[in-house]
């Protein structure tokens, strides 16, 4: 291991057009400052897009090119993604087999940057964010086979500030509900880890129940809130550019996803009808806020992933079309950095939405929030409700009633001054837990160096 520079590979793609994902990357880098000098690499599906948006210090690994699966992962169907994932797994296992025979001489046969990066890295971050520790994210089952690769190469493998996307140990594995199968793979994965940090208590308890007693598992915090906001002069220029003005009414932020609205009104069997009804109800609530408080409402798109049908601007414009007070509803259509969006959200009186890292950014700026949620997604309850002590202000859309949401928002506005006074202390504790991720990794690296030197 290089004593001067620690080389870290983040073995997952984080889409930079999703500003919450990019916020996490920025937060990871900040937490890694505890290690001293580092070199950080990360998987990328779209390097031409990502290179413009990632911090310049990060090295991008074009996994589609290196694994020869461009046609499967870049804009492919679900079945194509599964095939690409299968081909990726086969190549990883082939590399492991050759490495066991030839050692690092295998790089003479498999020359792509991905394999060199595996061999030269000190630490592999195998699972983070809300990635499932079995299914992974873009490359299905990648946490399992990459953890196997890490052990073969004698690399440190860690889970970093992760929260499981499920609250139980039942997940869908290639459309087969297989509790025993998932638990077996999850246990194998966790027992291969040198360090596991989780950003919520539910995931901590789940992983503790699955892993062996000797696995170091810690409850830490979400690194996304470590992101620094843009400076006030930059925020002022953004507000002028977007025509956002403060008047004698409230300035309310919104950050709402299509995924949330598809979970509203479950009595409708057709997803389009659920979405349309959800849009109409949200528009109804916003119109009434405009009337009652002379509000201006600013819709923040925290993801503009046009290639995955994950562009929040579409939702914003759909709400705008249903609004009566259209002049009071502004959809941000330009792209801004996570730092700029965080600084802008700091200007709001309240924020309402379901984008988790928009909520975390706003709360860390002292802005009271109403977190919209649906029952199968526990992140709002864990990361906003528990971590920021805001459980009272979570609204589940599975039983959506405009009157009920409006009442909650009125109560939030009435309590906003008290909430603002409490948030700095809460945020300080949350930041301390987030920084613990890097400190724990530093302790692990120091212990490994000491063991090597003692041999």
Order of alpha helices (4+ residues) and beta strands (2+ residues): beta-alpha-beta-alpha-beta-alpha-alpha-alpha-alpha-beta-alpha-beta-beta-beta-alpha-beta-alpha-beta-alpha-beta-alpha-alpha-beta-beta-beta-alpha-beta-alpha-beta-alpha-beta-beta-alpha-alpha
